[in-house]
Amino acid sequence: MALHEGLADGELDLVPLTEAHREGLRAACREDDAIWEIYPTSYAPDRFDATFDALLANAARLPFAIRLGGQVIGMTAYLGVDAPRGVLEIGNSYIVPRARGTGLNRRIKRLMIDHAFAEGFRRIEFKVDQRNARSQAAVAKLGAVREGVLRQERITWTGHVRDTVIFGLLRDEWQPG
């Protein structure tokens, strides 16, 4: 699929996630063990291999390794791709703590959003745990509209029944560049 191809912006690149990225992503995910409490799945050391294997095996997800200067510093993915409807989700995103608040996330999302809209998609969704204020703020900064809360939308790996905030971004709302 043309949607799942490498994307780059200077020293930042997103490449389709493969087995070759396992150890780099393991090291990146180990930098913030506490964050996995508010993620639907855990990439903490004791769960990393099983979660990574499941991600690679899930044909409904198009995951990317996030690299900066060639080093894996996180991951992200296109999810729920529905080409006939022109809708997809961007999620399964994680970047190391040292890269947060630097503008890197915005660059990552711009690459993905620009590419999805160029491939003909008309709507992009972001689904964020209601407890994750930082991610909600980051999505809102992109120009996505908070559309509501899906109450008790999923059960996370911890057993927490999660309320999910849904954001939408339409092609004609997007300010590329």
Beta strands, then each sheet from edge to edge (+ up, - down):
strand 1: 7-9
strand 2: 12-16
strand 3: 61-68
strand 4: 71-82
strand 5: 87-95
strand 6: 123-129
strand 7: 145-155
strand 8: 161-170
sheet 1: 1+ 2- 3+ 4- 5+ 6+ 8- 7+
end
